């Protein structure tokens, strides 16, 4: 099931974690690689993706973070 552009979930693929459509590459893996210093080009080459896949992962993550509610506990 497509939950965002280019992002899908399927219980039979990576235990239902969000992945790049048509692959088994999890969204969190791509985010981790980028956060760890890999360039778009390195991620694209390593996981056989296209730039639009990377941008879709970033968009998906940004939308989910923007919905997150954080409360300070004193």
Buried (B, 14 or more C-beta within 10 A) or exposed (E): EEEBEBBBBEEEBBEEBBBBBEBEBBBBBBBEBBEEEBEBEEBBEEBEBEEEBBEBBBBBBEEEEEEEEEEEEE
